[in-house]
Amino acid sequence: MISTQLKTMGLALLLATCLSQGAMAGAKDVLVVARSEDAPTADPGVEIDNKGYTFTYAAYERLVAYKGSSTEVIPELAGSWTVDDAKLVWTFKLAPGHQFDDGSLVDAAAVKFSFDRLMKLKAGPSDALPTLKTVEIVDPMTVRFVLSAPFSPFLSALATSGAAIVNPKVMAHEKDGDMAKAWLAEHSAGSGAFRIASWERNQSTVLERNSHYAGPAPAFKQVVVRIVGDISARRLQLLNGDADIIEQVPVEQAEALGKESSVVVESNPSLYVTYIYLNNTKPPLNDPRVRQAISYAVDYKGIVEGIMLGQAEQMRGAVPDGMWGHDPSGFQYSYDPEKAKALLKEAGQSNLHFTYTFSQANPIWEPVGLALQANLADVGIKLDLQSLADTTKREMVANGNFELAAGDWTPDFADPYMFMNYWFDPDRKGAPGNRAFYDNPKVTALIREAGSIVDQPKRQQLYLEAQKLSTQDAPYLYLVQKNDIFARRAAVKGYVYNPMLIQVYNFAAMSKAD
């Protein structure tokens, strides 16, 4: 009797939840996004994951922002700016009328606080501003940035997630000197169009309109980001109208969804790459010949055509096609099992056994792992597959506790620095970007010089040379550059894609048609 009652109550609760979610997605003033994994944090001073950028771009403003679908930066909080001839001193005058979500004025003190906090945290986002020396208040609405050396992409770096302006009052939530990091992980304190209203870990996050937002009032009263781990469940929710946008859509399912009249599949050319971290500090992966052998053992064409269904291209070095600094004639590894075997023999290695670590955050990581497993077996290497929660995988990579691990990368600003200096500088080993734990002094010297000058032709020359050397070292498996794919209800209007802002939506300008 009790068991039957409990089952009835459980079914009723499940039905009520489903009806509630369906009604929520059906409402014109509520947008529902379904994705596979939760964001690690919403603190712009800490977050380096695009899933978190969904929130940091919605809840915060920056001095500058990307213009529509381009990489051109335009004023956001800044009204105007100037820079001295030496490119060391940048002065910004703030536009009036911007307020944080508690009604406080966004002023020069808030800008200084935000960048001082960012640089003190040193949690990853600060790496986008490597030469920032000081931030000074000139007057209540004017702020000055002083650099220790010129940094060519400085203005673009101010459009990144980490450059968000945070309300200084957030320090009321500081605990044990953490600069409010724990509180900001699941709350917001910005001047953007939305604020975080609630966050239930691995369930859903709710954004609500910021009544103090300086721009036009958004059409959406709420944006709900829901965690739905199974792609089939996400697809069903989209088709049923229980979700308005779904992410992490495999290419084969995107093809089927594209035939539905109620659905639009967004498949946009991007600078988004999928690659494999090879831990260069773990013997025998510390031998370039072993890494080269693995690189030659991979059937890249099979991955592009069989897994990506042609919606990708094989990478050619670190800098992607479409970004200046890309080398269209640069060296590219090819499928050559016999060469792989010869390199292993030369290295004195046989019967190797590695583990490939991945998560479900990207639906291609598992089929890529299965393909690698088969390819490597053909050259005598056994590969185990280890599927973990994405946060666990990220922690393992950050700590160097892996052999091979799946990864994605998309730039925050359109400069080779985002690839070359992040992927190869030994000072950025682990989470900040050098996830191969690679260290080649010649490459380090080249990329650091390229990052310290503003002469673009000279920078390009340096980056091309660094790419040549690093690709020969095979610190990573350079797999594919792919389209950014997600699906939305056809009724969702106003979305603008920007290649710098993967998993970032211009919620404030979006709406739903009747």
BELFEN-V576579 format. One record per residue. RES is the residue in three letters. D_LAST is the distance of its C-alpha to the last C-alpha in whole Angstrom. Layout:
[[RES/D_LAST] [RES/D_LAST]]
//
This chain:
[[MET/46] [ILE/45] [SER/44] [THR/42] [GLN/41] [LEU/40] [LYS/38] [THR/36] [MET/35] [GLY/34] [LEU/32] [ALA/30] [LEU/29] [LEU/28] [LEU/26] [ALA/25] [THR/24] [CYS/22] [LEU/20] [SER/20] [GLN/19] [GLY/16] [ALA/14] [MET/15] [ALA/13] [GLY/10] [ALA/10] [LYS/8] [ASP/11] [VAL/13] [LEU/13] [VAL/16] [VAL/18] [ALA/21] [ARG/24] [SER/28] [GLU/30] [ASP/30] [ALA/31] [PRO/35] [THR/34] [ALA/32] [ASP/35] [PRO/35] [GLY/39] [VAL/39] [GLU/36] [ILE/36] [ASP/34] [ASN/30] [LYS/29] [GLY/30] [TYR/29] [THR/25] [PHE/26] [THR/29] [TYR/27] [ALA/24] [ALA/27] [TYR/29] [GLU/30] [ARG/33] [LEU/35] [VAL/34] [ALA/31] [TYR/30] [LYS/28] [GLY/25] [SER/26] [SER/30] [THR/33] [GLU/33] [VAL/34] [ILE/33] [PRO/33] [GLU/31] [LEU/33] [ALA/36] [GLY/37] [SER/39] [TRP/42] [THR/46] [VAL/48] [ASP/51] [ASP/53] [ALA/54] [LYS/51] [LEU/52] [VAL/50] [TRP/47] [THR/46] [PHE/42] [LYS/42] [LEU/39] [ALA/36] [PRO/36] [GLY/33] [HIS/32] [GLN/32] [PHE/32] [ASP/30] [ASP/33] [GLY/33] [SER/36] [LEU/37] [VAL/36] [ASP/40] [ALA/43] [ALA/44] [ALA/41] [VAL/41] [LYS/44] [PHE/44] [SER/41] [PHE/43] [ASP/46] [ARG/44] [LEU/43] [MET/46] [LYS/48] [LEU/46] [LYS/46] [ALA/44] [GLY/42] [PRO/40] [SER/43] [ASP/44] [ALA/42] [LEU/44] [PRO/48] [THR/50] [LEU/48] [LYS/51] [THR/51] [VAL/48] [GLU/49] [ILE/48] [VAL/49] [ASP/48] [PRO/45] [MET/43] [THR/44] [VAL/45] [ARG/47] [PHE/47] [VAL/50] [LEU/51] [SER/54] [ALA/53] [PRO/51] [PHE/48] [SER/46] [PRO/42] [PHE/43] [LEU/40] [SER/38] [ALA/39] [LEU/38] [ALA/34] [THR/34] [SER/33] [GLY/37] [ALA/37] [ALA/34] [ILE/36] [VAL/36] [ASN/37] [PRO/41] [LYS/40] [VAL/39] [MET/43] [ALA/43] [HIS/42] [GLU/45] [LYS/47] [ASP/50] [GLY/49] [ASP/46] [MET/45] [ALA/42] [LYS/41] [ALA/40] [TRP/38] [LEU/36] [ALA/35] [GLU/33] [HIS/32] [SER/31] [ALA/33] [GLY/31] [SER/30] [GLY/26] [ALA/23] [PHE/23] [ARG/26] [ILE/27] [ALA/26] [SER/28] [TRP/29] [GLU/30] [ARG/32] [ASN/31] [GLN/28] [SER/25] [THR/25] [VAL/23] [LEU/22] [GLU/21] [ARG/21] [ASN/24] [SER/25] [HIS/27] [TYR/26] [ALA/27] [GLY/24] [PRO/21] [ALA/19] [PRO/16] [ALA/13] [PHE/14] [LYS/16] [GLN/17] [VAL/18] [VAL/19] [VAL/22] [ARG/23] [ILE/26] [VAL/26] [GLY/29] [ASP/29] [ILE/27] [SER/26] [ALA/25] [ARG/22] [ARG/22] [LEU/21] [GLN/19] [LEU/17] [LEU/17] [ASN/16] [GLY/13] [ASP/16] [ALA/16] [ASP/13] [ILE/16] [ILE/20] [GLU/23] [GLN/27] [VAL/26] [PRO/29] [VAL/29] [GLU/30] [GLN/26] [ALA/24] [GLU/26] [ALA/25] [LEU/21] [GLY/21] [LYS/21] [GLU/18] [SER/15] [SER/12] [VAL/15] [VAL/16] [VAL/19] [GLU/21] [SER/24] [ASN/26] [PRO/30] [SER/31] [LEU/34] [TYR/34] [VAL/37] [THR/38] [TYR/41] [ILE/44] [TYR/46] [LEU/50] [ASN/52] [ASN/55] [THR/57] [LYS/57] [PRO/60] [PRO/60] [LEU/57] [ASN/59] [ASP/60] [PRO/59] [ARG/60] [VAL/58] [ARG/55] [GLN/56] [ALA/57] [ILE/53] [SER/51] [TYR/53] [ALA/53] [VAL/49] [ASP/47] [TYR/45] [LYS/44] [GLY/43] [ILE/41] [VAL/39] [GLU/39] [GLY/39] [ILE/37] [MET/35] [LEU/35] [GLY/35] [GLN/33] [ALA/35] [GLU/39] [GLN/42] [MET/42] [ARG/45] [GLY/47] [ALA/45] [VAL/43] [PRO/40] [ASP/40] [GLY/38] [MET/39] [TRP/43] [GLY/45] [HIS/44] [ASP/47] [PRO/46] [SER/50] [GLY/51] [PHE/52] [GLN/50] [TYR/51] [SER/51] [TYR/51] [ASP/55] [PRO/56] [GLU/60] [LYS/60] [ALA/58] [LYS/61] [ALA/64] [LEU/62] [LEU/62] [LYS/66] [GLU/67] [ALA/65] [GLY/67] [GLN/64] [SER/64] [ASN/62] [LEU/59] [HIS/57] [PHE/54] [THR/50] [TYR/47] [THR/45] [PHE/41] [SER/38] [GLN/34] [ALA/33] [ASN/33] [PRO/32] [ILE/35] [TRP/38] [GLU/39] [PRO/39] [VAL/41] [GLY/43] [LEU/44] [ALA/45] [LEU/47] [GLN/49] [ALA/50] [ASN/51] [LEU/53] [ALA/54] [ASP/56] [VAL/58] [GLY/59] [ILE/56] [LYS/55] [LEU/51] [ASP/50] [LEU/46] [GLN/45] [SER/42] [LEU/41] [ALA/38] [ASP/37] [THR/39] [THR/42] [LYS/42] [ARG/41] [GLU/44] [MET/46] [VAL/46] [ALA/46] [ASN/50] [GLY/51] [ASN/51] [PHE/50] [GLU/51] [LEU/48] [ALA/45] [ALA/41] [GLY/39] [ASP/37] [TRP/37] [THR/34] [PRO/36] [ASP/35] [PHE/36] [ALA/37] [ASP/41] [PRO/43] [TYR/44] [MET/41] [PHE/43] [MET/47] [ASN/47] [TYR/45] [TRP/46] [PHE/50] [ASP/51] [PRO/53] [ASP/52] [ARG/49] [LYS/50] [GLY/47] [ALA/44] [PRO/44] [GLY/44] [ASN/47] [ARG/47] [ALA/49] [PHE/52] [TYR/53] [ASP/56] [ASN/58] [PRO/60] [LYS/59] [VAL/56] [THR/55] [ALA/58] [LEU/56] [ILE/52] [ARG/53] [GLU/55] [ALA/52] [GLY/50] [SER/52] [ILE/52] [VAL/50] [ASP/52] [GLN/49] [PRO/51] [LYS/54] [ARG/51] [GLN/50] [GLN/53] [LEU/54] [TYR/50] [LEU/51] [GLU/55] [ALA/53] [GLN/51] [LYS/54] [LEU/56] [SER/53] [THR/52] [GLN/55] [ASP/56] [ALA/53] [PRO/51] [TYR/48] [LEU/47] [TYR/45] [LEU/42] [VAL/39] [GLN/37] [LYS/33] [ASN/30] [ASP/27] [ILE/25] [PHE/22] [ALA/19] [ARG/15] [ARG/12] [ALA/11] [ALA/7] [VAL/10] [LYS/11] [GLY/14] [TYR/16] [VAL/20] [TYR/23] [ASN/26] [PRO/29] [MET/31] [LEU/28] [ILE/27] [GLN/25] [VAL/24] [TYR/21] [ASN/20] [PHE/18] [ALA/18] [ALA/16] [MET/13] [SER/10] [LYS/7] [ALA/4] [ASP/0]]
//
